[in-house]
Amino acid sequence: MARAKSYRLSPAEKARIQAIFEILARDRPDPRTELEFKAGDPFTLVVAVALSAQATDKSVNKATEQLYRVADTPRKMADLGEEGLIPFIKTIGLYRTKARNVIKLSHILLDQYGGQVPLEREALMGLPGVGRKTASVVLNELGVEPAIAVDTHVFRVAHRLKLSSGKTPDQVEAELMAKVPQEFLTRAHHLLILHGRYTCIARRPRCLECPIAALCPSRDLYV
């Protein structure tokens, strides 16, 4: 996603945002997805991210650990079929819909892309079960383009830190892409999601343990 829109930020606000990401990156210099996939393999990454919608990474990893032993390519996945895939992912929410999408996208990859995952955003988003967020995770994780996928954690943290006032994930994404310092763009998604998952949690954020509490305008609401 291009940094199309600019926001007028005061020098103090620019410095605050810079400091936020410097501190988060200091604690996690090379943040990565906690979803497990075969290193450098777009297919197993796409499938894992697609399965993770409305599910925990832990539950997806438990399922794919077994699944990828028998089906880690579009050909093997297509041969497995929906009924063959379901037993591997039945513990994951919306597993029937996800099984249908994974098998469909496997056939599309075989029929239209020679069994390879296209690494262009529009082509990725044309695959069943792959929306903007999934495409952003894949492209960012593989280093194809800087992207910030806005899930519930990123949405929450961005609002608490006053990095965005957007009412939709797309609005939050656009604002973050414009405000996050360039050197942190490839890491911002994971820095924010991991901070939200382990520190700035939904119900009782751990402000007393938070390394960026002094830079957070919402801190007094929870301490």
Biotite code that builds the C-alpha atoms (Angstrom):
import biotite.structure as struc

atoms = struc.array([
    struc.Atom([0.000, 0.000, 0.000], chain_id="A", res_id=1, res_name="MET", atom_name="CA", element="C"),
    struc.Atom([1.489, 3.334, -1.006], chain_id="A", res_id=2, res_name="ALA", atom_name="CA", element="C"),
    struc.Atom([1.997, 6.092, 1.517], chain_id="A", res_id=3, res_name="ARG", atom_name="CA", element="C"),
    struc.Atom([-0.452, 8.186, -0.463], chain_id="A", res_id=4, res_name="ALA", atom_name="CA", element="C"),
    struc.Atom([-1.943, 10.418, 2.188], chain_id="A", res_id=5, res_name="LYS", atom_name="CA", element="C"),
    struc.Atom([0.179, 12.608, 4.418], chain_id="A", res_id=6, res_name="SER", atom_name="CA", element="C"),
    struc.Atom([-0.683, 13.895, 7.875], chain_id="A", res_id=7, res_name="TYR", atom_name="CA", element="C"),
    struc.Atom([0.507, 17.123, 9.406], chain_id="A", res_id=8, res_name="ARG", atom_name="CA", element="C"),
    struc.Atom([2.430, 16.112, 12.485], chain_id="A", res_id=9, res_name="LEU", atom_name="CA", element="C"),
    struc.Atom([4.057, 18.482, 14.911], chain_id="A", res_id=10, res_name="SER", atom_name="CA", element="C"),
    struc.Atom([7.769, 17.972, 15.621], chain_id="A", res_id=11, res_name="PRO", atom_name="CA", element="C"),
    struc.Atom([6.817, 16.712, 19.082], chain_id="A", res_id=12, res_name="ALA", atom_name="CA", element="C"),
    struc.Atom([4.382, 14.149, 17.648], chain_id="A", res_id=13, res_name="GLU", atom_name="CA", element="C"),
    struc.Atom([6.928, 12.968, 15.091], chain_id="A", res_id=14, res_name="LYS", atom_name="CA", element="C"),
    struc.Atom([9.440, 12.514, 17.896], chain_id="A", res_id=15, res_name="ALA", atom_name="CA", element="C"),
    struc.Atom([6.899, 10.622, 20.010], chain_id="A", res_id=16, res_name="ARG", atom_name="CA", element="C"),
    struc.Atom([6.061, 8.213, 17.200], chain_id="A", res_id=17, res_name="ILE", atom_name="CA", element="C"),
    struc.Atom([9.741, 7.729, 16.406], chain_id="A", res_id=18, res_name="GLN", atom_name="CA", element="C"),
    struc.Atom([10.433, 6.927, 20.049], chain_id="A", res_id=19, res_name="ALA", atom_name="CA", element="C"),
    struc.Atom([7.523, 4.460, 20.247], chain_id="A", res_id=20, res_name="ILE", atom_name="CA", element="C"),
    struc.Atom([8.861, 2.356, 17.407], chain_id="A", res_id=21, res_name="PHE", atom_name="CA", element="C"),
    struc.Atom([12.483, 2.655, 18.481], chain_id="A", res_id=22, res_name="GLU", atom_name="CA", element="C"),
    struc.Atom([11.564, 1.235, 21.882], chain_id="A", res_id=23, res_name="ILE", atom_name="CA", element="C"),
    struc.Atom([9.328, -1.516, 20.487], chain_id="A", res_id=24, res_name="LEU", atom_name="CA", element="C"),
    struc.Atom([12.040, -2.474, 17.983], chain_id="A", res_id=25, res_name="ALA", atom_name="CA", element="C"),
    struc.Atom([14.691, -2.477, 20.681], chain_id="A", res_id=26, res_name="ARG", atom_name="CA", element="C"),
    struc.Atom([12.784, -5.210, 22.500], chain_id="A", res_id=27, res_name="ASP", atom_name="CA", element="C"),
    struc.Atom([11.925, -7.072, 19.275], chain_id="A", res_id=28, res_name="ARG", atom_name="CA", element="C"),
    struc.Atom([14.552, -6.182, 16.649], chain_id="A", res_id=29, res_name="PRO", atom_name="CA", element="C"),
    struc.Atom([13.388, -8.797, 14.137], chain_id="A", res_id=30, res_name="ASP", atom_name="CA", element="C"),
    struc.Atom([9.710, -9.491, 14.824], chain_id="A", res_id=31, res_name="PRO", atom_name="CA", element="C"),
    struc.Atom([8.072, -12.254, 12.828], chain_id="A", res_id=32, res_name="ARG", atom_name="CA", element="C"),
    struc.Atom([4.691, -13.882, 12.542], chain_id="A", res_id=33, res_name="THR", atom_name="CA", element="C"),
    struc.Atom([4.010, -16.535, 15.147], chain_id="A", res_id=34, res_name="GLU", atom_name="CA", element="C"),
    struc.Atom([2.281, -18.634, 12.514], chain_id="A", res_id=35, res_name="LEU", atom_name="CA", element="C"),
    struc.Atom([4.438, -21.549, 11.455], chain_id="A", res_id=36, res_name="GLU", atom_name="CA", element="C"),
    struc.Atom([5.169, -22.131, 7.782], chain_id="A", res_id=37, res_name="PHE", atom_name="CA", element="C"),
    struc.Atom([7.962, -23.540, 5.661], chain_id="A", res_id=38, res_name="LYS", atom_name="CA", element="C"),
    struc.Atom([10.691, -20.928, 5.440], chain_id="A", res_id=39, res_name="ALA", atom_name="CA", element="C"),
    struc.Atom([10.476, -18.859, 2.267], chain_id="A", res_id=40, res_name="GLY", atom_name="CA", element="C"),
    struc.Atom([7.432, -20.786, 1.033], chain_id="A", res_id=41, res_name="ASP", atom_name="CA", element="C"),
    struc.Atom([4.516, -18.509, 0.064], chain_id="A", res_id=42, res_name="PRO", atom_name="CA", element="C"),
    struc.Atom([2.001, -21.364, -0.199], chain_id="A", res_id=43, res_name="PHE", atom_name="CA", element="C"),
    struc.Atom([2.270, -22.655, 3.359], chain_id="A", res_id=44, res_name="THR", atom_name="CA", element="C"),
    struc.Atom([2.272, -19.032, 4.572], chain_id="A", res_id=45, res_name="LEU", atom_name="CA", element="C"),
    struc.Atom([-0.866, -18.122, 2.589], chain_id="A", res_id=46, res_name="VAL", atom_name="CA", element="C"),
    struc.Atom([-2.688, -21.188, 3.881], chain_id="A", res_id=47, res_name="VAL", atom_name="CA", element="C"),
    struc.Atom([-1.650, -20.548, 7.490], chain_id="A", res_id=48, res_name="ALA", atom_name="CA", element="C"),
    struc.Atom([-2.740, -16.909, 7.366], chain_id="A", res_id=49, res_name="VAL", atom_name="CA", element="C"),
    struc.Atom([-6.031, -17.782, 5.685], chain_id="A", res_id=50, res_name="ALA", atom_name="CA", element="C"),
    struc.Atom([-6.726, -20.379, 8.372], chain_id="A", res_id=51, res_name="LEU", atom_name="CA", element="C"),
    struc.Atom([-5.910, -17.897, 11.145], chain_id="A", res_id=52, res_name="SER", atom_name="CA", element="C"),
    struc.Atom([-8.951, -15.659, 10.561], chain_id="A", res_id=53, res_name="ALA", atom_name="CA", element="C"),
    struc.Atom([-10.981, -15.677, 13.784], chain_id="A", res_id=54, res_name="GLN", atom_name="CA", element="C"),
    struc.Atom([-8.612, -18.275, 15.235], chain_id="A", res_id=55, res_name="ALA", atom_name="CA", element="C"),
    struc.Atom([-5.516, -18.212, 17.395], chain_id="A", res_id=56, res_name="THR", atom_name="CA", element="C"),
    struc.Atom([-2.053, -18.742, 15.949], chain_id="A", res_id=57, res_name="ASP", atom_name="CA", element="C"),
    struc.Atom([-1.584, -21.566, 18.432], chain_id="A", res_id=58, res_name="LYS", atom_name="CA", element="C"),
    struc.Atom([-4.621, -23.469, 17.140], chain_id="A", res_id=59, res_name="SER", atom_name="CA", element="C"),
    struc.Atom([-3.549, -22.952, 13.522], chain_id="A", res_id=60, res_name="VAL", atom_name="CA", element="C"),
    struc.Atom([0.013, -24.104, 14.219], chain_id="A", res_id=61, res_name="ASN", atom_name="CA", element="C"),
    struc.Atom([-1.281, -27.253, 15.893], chain_id="A", res_id=62, res_name="LYS", atom_name="CA", element="C"),
    struc.Atom([-3.366, -28.029, 12.815], chain_id="A", res_id=63, res_name="ALA", atom_name="CA", element="C"),
    struc.Atom([-0.770, -27.200, 10.165], chain_id="A", res_id=64, res_name="THR", atom_name="CA", element="C"),
    struc.Atom([1.952, -29.166, 11.940], chain_id="A", res_id=65, res_name="GLU", atom_name="CA", element="C"),
    struc.Atom([0.104, -32.306, 10.906], chain_id="A", res_id=66, res_name="GLN", atom_name="CA", element="C"),
    struc.Atom([-1.370, -30.944, 7.683], chain_id="A", res_id=67, res_name="LEU", atom_name="CA", element="C"),
    struc.Atom([1.927, -29.871, 6.124], chain_id="A", res_id=68, res_name="TYR", atom_name="CA", element="C"),
    struc.Atom([3.350, -33.339, 6.607], chain_id="A", res_id=69, res_name="ARG", atom_name="CA", element="C"),
    struc.Atom([0.934, -34.607, 3.967], chain_id="A", res_id=70, res_name="VAL", atom_name="CA", element="C"),
    struc.Atom([-0.038, -31.499, 1.968], chain_id="A", res_id=71, res_name="ALA", atom_name="CA", element="C"),
    struc.Atom([2.469, -28.660, 1.694], chain_id="A", res_id=72, res_name="ASP", atom_name="CA", element="C"),
    struc.Atom([2.038, -27.833, -2.007], chain_id="A", res_id=73, res_name="THR", atom_name="CA", element="C"),
    struc.Atom([-0.963, -26.784, -4.118], chain_id="A", res_id=74, res_name="PRO", atom_name="CA", element="C"),
    struc.Atom([-0.920, -30.165, -5.879], chain_id="A", res_id=75, res_name="ARG", atom_name="CA", element="C"),
    struc.Atom([-0.941, -32.187, -2.680], chain_id="A", res_id=76, res_name="LYS", atom_name="CA", element="C"),
    struc.Atom([-3.583, -29.915, -1.143], chain_id="A", res_id=77, res_name="MET", atom_name="CA", element="C"),
    struc.Atom([-5.837, -30.180, -4.195], chain_id="A", res_id=78, res_name="ALA", atom_name="CA", element="C"),
    struc.Atom([-5.450, -33.957, -4.169], chain_id="A", res_id=79, res_name="ASP", atom_name="CA", element="C"),
    struc.Atom([-6.386, -34.006, -0.490], chain_id="A", res_id=80, res_name="LEU", atom_name="CA", element="C"),
    struc.Atom([-9.706, -32.301, -1.254], chain_id="A", res_id=81, res_name="GLY", atom_name="CA", element="C"),
    struc.Atom([-12.167, -30.683, 1.123], chain_id="A", res_id=82, res_name="GLU", atom_name="CA", element="C"),
    struc.Atom([-13.171, -33.874, 2.902], chain_id="A", res_id=83, res_name="GLU", atom_name="CA", element="C"),
    struc.Atom([-9.543, -34.857, 3.306], chain_id="A", res_id=84, res_name="GLY", atom_name="CA", element="C"),
    struc.Atom([-8.575, -31.424, 4.622], chain_id="A", res_id=85, res_name="LEU", atom_name="CA", element="C"),
    struc.Atom([-11.381, -31.028, 7.161], chain_id="A", res_id=86, res_name="ILE", atom_name="CA", element="C"),
    struc.Atom([-10.055, -33.567, 9.707], chain_id="A", res_id=87, res_name="PRO", atom_name="CA", element="C"),
    struc.Atom([-6.814, -31.577, 9.966], chain_id="A", res_id=88, res_name="PHE", atom_name="CA", element="C"),
    struc.Atom([-8.504, -28.211, 10.600], chain_id="A", res_id=89, res_name="ILE", atom_name="CA", element="C"),
    struc.Atom([-11.799, -29.113, 12.292], chain_id="A", res_id=90, res_name="LYS", atom_name="CA", element="C"),
    struc.Atom([-10.604, -27.591, 15.588], chain_id="A", res_id=91, res_name="THR", atom_name="CA", element="C"),
    struc.Atom([-10.314, -24.169, 13.888], chain_id="A", res_id=92, res_name="ILE", atom_name="CA", element="C"),
    struc.Atom([-13.292, -21.834, 13.647], chain_id="A", res_id=93, res_name="GLY", atom_name="CA", element="C"),
    struc.Atom([-15.155, -21.717, 10.315], chain_id="A", res_id=94, res_name="LEU", atom_name="CA", element="C"),
    struc.Atom([-13.261, -24.820, 9.238], chain_id="A", res_id=95, res_name="TYR", atom_name="CA", element="C"),
    struc.Atom([-15.703, -25.857, 6.499], chain_id="A", res_id=96, res_name="ARG", atom_name="CA", element="C"),
    struc.Atom([-15.550, -22.486, 4.769], chain_id="A", res_id=97, res_name="THR", atom_name="CA", element="C"),
    struc.Atom([-11.784, -22.389, 5.177], chain_id="A", res_id=98, res_name="LYS", atom_name="CA", element="C"),
    struc.Atom([-11.424, -25.907, 3.767], chain_id="A", res_id=99, res_name="ALA", atom_name="CA", element="C"),
    struc.Atom([-13.453, -24.925, 0.730], chain_id="A", res_id=100, res_name="ARG", atom_name="CA", element="C"),
    struc.Atom([-11.354, -21.801, 0.187], chain_id="A", res_id=101, res_name="ASN", atom_name="CA", element="C"),
    struc.Atom([-8.006, -23.552, 0.612], chain_id="A", res_id=102, res_name="VAL", atom_name="CA", element="C"),
    struc.Atom([-8.916, -26.245, -1.908], chain_id="A", res_id=103, res_name="ILE", atom_name="CA", element="C"),
    struc.Atom([-10.266, -23.672, -4.368], chain_id="A", res_id=104, res_name="LYS", atom_name="CA", element="C"),
    struc.Atom([-7.178, -21.491, -4.117], chain_id="A", res_id=105, res_name="LEU", atom_name="CA", element="C"),
    struc.Atom([-4.967, -24.562, -4.580], chain_id="A", res_id=106, res_name="SER", atom_name="CA", element="C"),
    struc.Atom([-6.752, -25.373, -7.844], chain_id="A", res_id=107, res_name="HIS", atom_name="CA", element="C"),
    struc.Atom([-6.475, -21.759, -9.002], chain_id="A", res_id=108, res_name="ILE", atom_name="CA", element="C"),
    struc.Atom([-2.739, -21.754, -8.286], chain_id="A", res_id=109, res_name="LEU", atom_name="CA", element="C"),
    struc.Atom([-2.364, -24.929, -10.337], chain_id="A", res_id=110, res_name="LEU", atom_name="CA", element="C"),
    struc.Atom([-4.609, -23.817, -13.205], chain_id="A", res_id=111, res_name="ASP", atom_name="CA", element="C"),
    struc.Atom([-3.598, -20.160, -13.502], chain_id="A", res_id=112, res_name="GLN", atom_name="CA", element="C"),
    struc.Atom([-0.187, -19.722, -11.897], chain_id="A", res_id=113, res_name="TYR", atom_name="CA", element="C"),
    struc.Atom([1.717, -22.922, -12.559], chain_id="A", res_id=114, res_name="GLY", atom_name="CA", element="C"),
    struc.Atom([1.442, -23.962, -8.923], chain_id="A", res_id=115, res_name="GLY", atom_name="CA", element="C"),
    struc.Atom([3.138, -20.791, -7.681], chain_id="A", res_id=116, res_name="GLN", atom_name="CA", element="C"),
    struc.Atom([1.651, -18.171, -5.379], chain_id="A", res_id=117, res_name="VAL", atom_name="CA", element="C"),
    struc.Atom([1.476, -14.795, -7.145], chain_id="A", res_id=118, res_name="PRO", atom_name="CA", element="C"),
    struc.Atom([3.166, -12.128, -5.075], chain_id="A", res_id=119, res_name="LEU", atom_name="CA", element="C"),
    struc.Atom([1.257, -9.161, -6.453], chain_id="A", res_id=120, res_name="GLU", atom_name="CA", element="C"),
    struc.Atom([-1.408, -7.735, -4.162], chain_id="A", res_id=121, res_name="ARG", atom_name="CA", element="C"),
    struc.Atom([-4.339, -7.780, -6.589], chain_id="A", res_id=122, res_name="GLU", atom_name="CA", element="C"),
    struc.Atom([-3.614, -11.336, -7.709], chain_id="A", res_id=123, res_name="ALA", atom_name="CA", element="C"),
    struc.Atom([-3.293, -12.500, -4.108], chain_id="A", res_id=124, res_name="LEU", atom_name="CA", element="C"),
    struc.Atom([-6.560, -10.855, -3.158], chain_id="A", res_id=125, res_name="MET", atom_name="CA", element="C"),
    struc.Atom([-8.223, -12.661, -6.045], chain_id="A", res_id=126, res_name="GLY", atom_name="CA", element="C"),
    struc.Atom([-7.658, -15.995, -4.324], chain_id="A", res_id=127, res_name="LEU", atom_name="CA", element="C"),
    struc.Atom([-10.555, -17.457, -2.284], chain_id="A", res_id=128, res_name="PRO", atom_name="CA", element="C"),
    struc.Atom([-10.247, -16.609, 1.396], chain_id="A", res_id=129, res_name="GLY", atom_name="CA", element="C"),
    struc.Atom([-7.461, -14.081, 0.833], chain_id="A", res_id=130, res_name="VAL", atom_name="CA", element="C"),
    struc.Atom([-8.552, -10.566, 1.716], chain_id="A", res_id=131, res_name="GLY", atom_name="CA", element="C"),
    struc.Atom([-6.541, -7.404, 2.120], chain_id="A", res_id=132, res_name="ARG", atom_name="CA", element="C"),
    struc.Atom([-5.301, -8.326, 5.590], chain_id="A", res_id=133, res_name="LYS", atom_name="CA", element="C"),
    struc.Atom([-4.086, -11.776, 4.532], chain_id="A", res_id=134, res_name="THR", atom_name="CA", element="C"),
    struc.Atom([-2.369, -10.338, 1.459], chain_id="A", res_id=135, res_name="ALA", atom_name="CA", element="C"),
    struc.Atom([-0.658, -7.685, 3.594], chain_id="A", res_id=136, res_name="SER", atom_name="CA", element="C"),
    struc.Atom([0.659, -10.273, 6.042], chain_id="A", res_id=137, res_name="VAL", atom_name="CA", element="C"),
    struc.Atom([2.038, -12.434, 3.223], chain_id="A", res_id=138, res_name="VAL", atom_name="CA", element="C"),
    struc.Atom([3.658, -9.581, 1.297], chain_id="A", res_id=139, res_name="LEU", atom_name="CA", element="C"),
    struc.Atom([5.179, -8.045, 4.404], chain_id="A", res_id=140, res_name="ASN", atom_name="CA", element="C"),
    struc.Atom([6.388, -11.320, 5.908], chain_id="A", res_id=141, res_name="GLU", atom_name="CA", element="C"),
    struc.Atom([8.096, -12.338, 2.657], chain_id="A", res_id=142, res_name="LEU", atom_name="CA", element="C"),
    struc.Atom([9.668, -8.899, 2.227], chain_id="A", res_id=143, res_name="GLY", atom_name="CA", element="C"),
    struc.Atom([7.815, -8.163, -1.008], chain_id="A", res_id=144, res_name="VAL", atom_name="CA", element="C"),
    struc.Atom([6.401, -4.828, 0.153], chain_id="A", res_id=145, res_name="GLU", atom_name="CA", element="C"),
    struc.Atom([5.985, -2.971, 3.443], chain_id="A", res_id=146, res_name="PRO", atom_name="CA", element="C"),
    struc.Atom([2.436, -3.480, 4.653], chain_id="A", res_id=147, res_name="ALA", atom_name="CA", element="C"),
    struc.Atom([0.513, -3.154, 7.894], chain_id="A", res_id=148, res_name="ILE", atom_name="CA", element="C"),
    struc.Atom([-2.262, -5.691, 8.285], chain_id="A", res_id=149, res_name="ALA", atom_name="CA", element="C"),
    struc.Atom([-4.797, -4.346, 10.771], chain_id="A", res_id=150, res_name="VAL", atom_name="CA", element="C"),
    struc.Atom([-6.258, -7.021, 13.010], chain_id="A", res_id=151, res_name="ASP", atom_name="CA", element="C"),
    struc.Atom([-7.959, -6.505, 16.371], chain_id="A", res_id=152, res_name="THR", atom_name="CA", element="C"),
    struc.Atom([-4.620, -6.096, 18.170], chain_id="A", res_id=153, res_name="HIS", atom_name="CA", element="C"),
    struc.Atom([-3.229, -3.510, 15.758], chain_id="A", res_id=154, res_name="VAL", atom_name="CA", element="C"),
    struc.Atom([-6.563, -1.663, 15.701], chain_id="A", res_id=155, res_name="PHE", atom_name="CA", element="C"),
    struc.Atom([-6.650, -1.477, 19.511], chain_id="A", res_id=156, res_name="ARG", atom_name="CA", element="C"),
    struc.Atom([-3.021, -0.467, 19.983], chain_id="A", res_id=157, res_name="VAL", atom_name="CA", element="C"),
    struc.Atom([-3.153, 2.162, 17.229], chain_id="A", res_id=158, res_name="ALA", atom_name="CA", element="C"),
    struc.Atom([-6.126, 3.816, 18.919], chain_id="A", res_id=159, res_name="HIS", atom_name="CA", element="C"),
    struc.Atom([-4.717, 3.650, 22.442], chain_id="A", res_id=160, res_name="ARG", atom_name="CA", element="C"),
    struc.Atom([-1.446, 5.191, 21.261], chain_id="A", res_id=161, res_name="LEU", atom_name="CA", element="C"),
    struc.Atom([-3.398, 7.806, 19.263], chain_id="A", res_id=162, res_name="LYS", atom_name="CA", element="C"),
    struc.Atom([-1.604, 6.737, 16.113], chain_id="A", res_id=163, res_name="LEU", atom_name="CA", element="C"),
    struc.Atom([-4.977, 6.541, 14.384], chain_id="A", res_id=164, res_name="SER", atom_name="CA", element="C"),
    struc.Atom([-8.569, 7.590, 14.885], chain_id="A", res_id=165, res_name="SER", atom_name="CA", element="C"),
    struc.Atom([-9.797, 5.512, 11.932], chain_id="A", res_id=166, res_name="GLY", atom_name="CA", element="C"),
    struc.Atom([-13.108, 3.741, 12.324], chain_id="A", res_id=167, res_name="LYS", atom_name="CA", element="C"),
    struc.Atom([-12.291, 0.886, 9.921], chain_id="A", res_id=168, res_name="THR", atom_name="CA", element="C"),
    struc.Atom([-9.225, -1.337, 9.447], chain_id="A", res_id=169, res_name="PRO", atom_name="CA", element="C"),
    struc.Atom([-8.571, 0.288, 6.056], chain_id="A", res_id=170, res_name="ASP", atom_name="CA", element="C"),
    struc.Atom([-8.610, 3.768, 7.604], chain_id="A", res_id=171, res_name="GLN", atom_name="CA", element="C"),
    struc.Atom([-6.271, 2.680, 10.384], chain_id="A", res_id=172, res_name="VAL", atom_name="CA", element="C"),
    struc.Atom([-3.952, 1.037, 7.856], chain_id="A", res_id=173, res_name="GLU", atom_name="CA", element="C"),
    struc.Atom([-3.770, 4.194, 5.735], chain_id="A", res_id=174, res_name="ALA", atom_name="CA", element="C"),
    struc.Atom([-3.006, 6.348, 8.750], chain_id="A", res_id=175, res_name="GLU", atom_name="CA", element="C"),
    struc.Atom([-0.342, 4.014, 10.091], chain_id="A", res_id=176, res_name="LEU", atom_name="CA", element="C"),
    struc.Atom([1.320, 3.725, 6.692], chain_id="A", res_id=177, res_name="MET", atom_name="CA", element="C"),
    struc.Atom([1.532, 7.518, 6.584], chain_id="A", res_id=178, res_name="ALA", atom_name="CA", element="C"),
    struc.Atom([2.740, 8.040, 10.156], chain_id="A", res_id=179, res_name="LYS", atom_name="CA", element="C"),
    struc.Atom([5.079, 5.142, 10.906], chain_id="A", res_id=180, res_name="VAL", atom_name="CA", element="C"),
    struc.Atom([8.701, 6.163, 10.280], chain_id="A", res_id=181, res_name="PRO", atom_name="CA", element="C"),
    struc.Atom([10.040, 4.683, 7.046], chain_id="A", res_id=182, res_name="GLN", atom_name="CA", element="C"),
    struc.Atom([12.684, 2.542, 8.728], chain_id="A", res_id=183, res_name="GLU", atom_name="CA", element="C"),
    struc.Atom([10.031, 0.714, 10.751], chain_id="A", res_id=184, res_name="PHE", atom_name="CA", element="C"),
    struc.Atom([7.448, 0.109, 8.036], chain_id="A", res_id=185, res_name="LEU", atom_name="CA", element="C"),
    struc.Atom([8.456, -3.486, 7.379], chain_id="A", res_id=186, res_name="THR", atom_name="CA", element="C"),
    struc.Atom([8.341, -4.289, 11.104], chain_id="A", res_id=187, res_name="ARG", atom_name="CA", element="C"),
    struc.Atom([5.441, -2.122, 12.308], chain_id="A", res_id=188, res_name="ALA", atom_name="CA", element="C"),
    struc.Atom([2.761, -4.769, 11.766], chain_id="A", res_id=189, res_name="HIS", atom_name="CA", element="C"),
    struc.Atom([4.484, -7.316, 13.963], chain_id="A", res_id=190, res_name="HIS", atom_name="CA", element="C"),
    struc.Atom([5.672, -4.770, 16.519], chain_id="A", res_id=191, res_name="LEU", atom_name="CA", element="C"),
    struc.Atom([2.117, -3.567, 17.054], chain_id="A", res_id=192, res_name="LEU", atom_name="CA", element="C"),
    struc.Atom([0.445, -6.977, 16.970], chain_id="A", res_id=193, res_name="ILE", atom_name="CA", element="C"),
    struc.Atom([2.892, -8.536, 19.426], chain_id="A", res_id=194, res_name="LEU", atom_name="CA", element="C"),
    struc.Atom([2.660, -5.523, 21.726], chain_id="A", res_id=195, res_name="HIS", atom_name="CA", element="C"),
    struc.Atom([-1.129, -5.880, 21.657], chain_id="A", res_id=196, res_name="GLY", atom_name="CA", element="C"),
    struc.Atom([-1.004, -9.628, 22.177], chain_id="A", res_id=197, res_name="ARG", atom_name="CA", element="C"),
    struc.Atom([1.293, -9.625, 25.194], chain_id="A", res_id=198, res_name="TYR", atom_name="CA", element="C"),
    struc.Atom([1.296, -6.156, 26.799], chain_id="A", res_id=199, res_name="THR", atom_name="CA", element="C"),
    struc.Atom([-1.455, -3.849, 25.548], chain_id="A", res_id=200, res_name="CYS", atom_name="CA", element="C"),
    struc.Atom([-4.069, -6.552, 25.927], chain_id="A", res_id=201, res_name="ILE", atom_name="CA", element="C"),
    struc.Atom([-7.762, -5.843, 25.500], chain_id="A", res_id=202, res_name="ALA", atom_name="CA", element="C"),
    struc.Atom([-9.308, -5.945, 28.961], chain_id="A", res_id=203, res_name="ARG", atom_name="CA", element="C"),
    struc.Atom([-6.480, -5.132, 31.351], chain_id="A", res_id=204, res_name="ARG", atom_name="CA", element="C"),
    struc.Atom([-3.470, -3.689, 29.544], chain_id="A", res_id=205, res_name="PRO", atom_name="CA", element="C"),
    struc.Atom([-0.234, -4.218, 31.431], chain_id="A", res_id=206, res_name="ARG", atom_name="CA", element="C"),
    struc.Atom([0.676, -0.543, 31.617], chain_id="A", res_id=207, res_name="CYS", atom_name="CA", element="C"),
    struc.Atom([3.014, -0.957, 34.585], chain_id="A", res_id=208, res_name="LEU", atom_name="CA", element="C"),
    struc.Atom([5.119, -3.350, 32.501], chain_id="A", res_id=209, res_name="GLU", atom_name="CA", element="C"),
    struc.Atom([4.816, -1.402, 29.251], chain_id="A", res_id=210, res_name="CYS", atom_name="CA", element="C"),
    struc.Atom([8.083, -0.011, 27.845], chain_id="A", res_id=211, res_name="PRO", atom_name="CA", element="C"),
    struc.Atom([6.232, 2.775, 26.023], chain_id="A", res_id=212, res_name="ILE", atom_name="CA", element="C"),
    struc.Atom([3.789, 3.731, 28.790], chain_id="A", res_id=213, res_name="ALA", atom_name="CA", element="C"),
    struc.Atom([5.314, 7.185, 29.152], chain_id="A", res_id=214, res_name="ALA", atom_name="CA", element="C"),
    struc.Atom([4.529, 7.846, 25.470], chain_id="A", res_id=215, res_name="LEU", atom_name="CA", element="C"),
    struc.Atom([0.942, 6.558, 25.631], chain_id="A", res_id=216, res_name="CYS", atom_name="CA", element="C"),
    struc.Atom([-1.899, 9.104, 25.891], chain_id="A", res_id=217, res_name="PRO", atom_name="CA", element="C"),
    struc.Atom([-4.237, 6.382, 27.192], chain_id="A", res_id=218, res_name="SER", atom_name="CA", element="C"),
    struc.Atom([-2.081, 5.235, 30.086], chain_id="A", res_id=219, res_name="ARG", atom_name="CA", element="C"),
    struc.Atom([-4.001, 7.157, 32.767], chain_id="A", res_id=220, res_name="ASP", atom_name="CA", element="C"),
    struc.Atom([-7.199, 5.351, 31.780], chain_id="A", res_id=221, res_name="LEU", atom_name="CA", element="C"),
    struc.Atom([-5.813, 2.026, 32.974], chain_id="A", res_id=222, res_name="TYR", atom_name="CA", element="C"),
    struc.Atom([-3.362, 2.808, 35.767], chain_id="A", res_id=223, res_name="VAL", atom_name="CA", element="C"),
])
